[in-house]
Amino acid sequence: MIDLSVNLPGLHLKNPIIPASGCFGFGREFAQLYDLSLLGGIAIKSATPDQRFGNELPRVAETPMGMLNAIGLQNPGVDVIIEKELPWLAQYDVEIMANIAGACEEDYVEVVKKLNDHPTVKAFELNISCPNVKHGGIGLGTRAELAAKVTAMVKAAAKKPVYVKLSPNVTDIVEIAKAVEQAGADGLVLINTLLGMRLDLHSGKPILANKTGGLSGPAIKPVAIRMVYQVAQAVKIPIIGVGGISCAEDVLEFLYAGASAVEIGMMNFVDPYICPKIIEELPKVLAKYGLESVAQATGRSHRNG
Amino acid sequence: MQETMGLIISNEQIADATYRMKIKASITEAMTPGQFVNIKVKEHLLRRPISIASIEEDTFVIVYRIVGDGTRILSEMKKGEMIDLFGPLGNGYPIHEEQKDVLLLGGGIGVPPLYEVAKRYRALGKTVYVALGFDRKGSVFFEREFRKLGCQVVVATMDGSYGTKGTVLDAVEKAKIDVDFVYSCGPMAMLKAIEARYQKGYTSFEARMACGIGACMACVCKDREDGKLYHRICKEGPVFAIGKVGFA
């Protein structure tokens, strides 16, 4: 019997598969396709203090083995999420990570305080990749001191474990990971999307209304694997790996690199049943490579043997 | 909605860069006029949302135009091949049995979903006026098909190479079609002009999509009245009552 369970701060996952924030909404659409209780967890759509409409259209563009998106954190605001989405999600046996975003550090703290006492939320996931108004539009996740500051502020307010989702658009991901760990993060999620652009051949202008967008999908998997591999050897806190996973073998690769669990993003759009399919396949793949559990695979790439 | 493999019955060119594909699939019975299917094209990851043109017993028809590599690959698929489908998706055109007559306004690759609407109204014995707009003569398709259903058809081309020179509304004007209940689908500028002129009926919108089921928020539009309200074109749409969607 292959043991798929994973125990992480705040998250008791029956399997390591978590749909990634922004690729799964609040689960309602996918609940029409399969039982959400099959999943290990769900990282729900980013919550901000107030409703956000997001960017102008087009918000997505296809790329080789991936896609660009610039949705712009569209969400109904934390109050509506508490009132409508979390009570609905409570019917499922699945661990909920509340993804949190904001225009400044205080936004994160405000949202965390509102979600602190909600029993359905088991952990927070900080999206520090979005452009930050107060710091001239740069992402908090691109500077170690800013990433550490928001982590520390959220940790001081949070009553639940805090995972920080790191931006890959940096020179040294390890430096930022260590800064966030020192600031008190309970775990890391990496990676968020890579900044990219596509141009329209007729107009000569960017396809996305926002001009730039975040690249996701299988195209970014090697980058994500590399970053998980590097960070896993530099920090003691657990890592949730994300970036282009499309099959159980990809999950295993992330586990080997040092991830304890994984998130599935873009591939939910390509195959809406991708998560349950991977959950079904994973025990077979682990067995094929002589593994008895998910935990046994984690970090194999930098262990002896 | 479900993911399923369909069998291609036929795939043929019907106008410049425009193809009609007939597919046999189990999801056909769940389809309503104006809905769409999200099609996976071989090596491309994101699915192509394509409207349903005609719904038959166990087969349905799509009409698509080659606009990029994905639709080019689709055009090269052959009879007998299997095709990865997800659908039917979205909310289609409601049929109003109390209407004595209706006007269907289609522009370019927005024409196909109106065909099934015409079929439904003709089956009810209603008078169906159809105005089709294309850029030029070589792009014209489905004129004969609508006529075969017994519709009153007018055609407009932007360059005047066929039918009335100008838009579908110019063709409606010229033919003095006086019907106030309209169904439309086509380019955004055309839809905006139609909604400025008509108050009753339905408009179908198009947008770049990712998931096709309402999860990713790639294809949202604002409500015309309530600035805080938004609609997902793939989920609440693609068909909306006239006046619902705010134009940019």
Chai-1 contact restraints between the chains, C-beta under 6 A:
chainA,res_idxA,chainB,res_idxB,connection_type,confidence,min_distance_angstrom,max_distance_angstrom,comment,restraint_id
A,F24,B,A215,contact,1.0,0.0,6.0,A-B,restraint_1
A,G25,B,A215,contact,1.0,0.0,6.0,A-B,restraint_2
A,E29,B,I213,contact,1.0,0.0,6.0,A-B,restraint_3
A,E29,B,G214,contact,1.0,0.0,6.0,A-B,restraint_4
A,E29,B,A215,contact,1.0,0.0,6.0,A-B,restraint_5
A,L57,B,A207,contact,1.0,0.0,6.0,A-B,restraint_6
A,P58,B,R208,contact,1.0,0.0,6.0,A-B,restraint_7
A,R59,B,A218,contact,1.0,0.0,6.0,A-B,restraint_8
A,V60,B,R208,contact,1.0,0.0,6.0,A-B,restraint_9
A,V60,B,A210,contact,1.0,0.0,6.0,A-B,restraint_10
A,V60,B,A218,contact,1.0,0.0,6.0,A-B,restraint_11
A,E62,B,L46,contact,1.0,0.0,6.0,A-B,restraint_12
A,M67,B,L46,contact,1.0,0.0,6.0,A-B,restraint_13
A,I71,B,M217,contact,1.0,0.0,6.0,A-B,restraint_14
A,Q74,B,M217,contact,1.0,0.0,6.0,A-B,restraint_15
A,F269,B,A210,contact,1.0,0.0,6.0,A-B,restraint_16
A,F269,B,C211,contact,1.0,0.0,6.0,A-B,restraint_17
A,V270,B,L45,contact,1.0,0.0,6.0,A-B,restraint_18
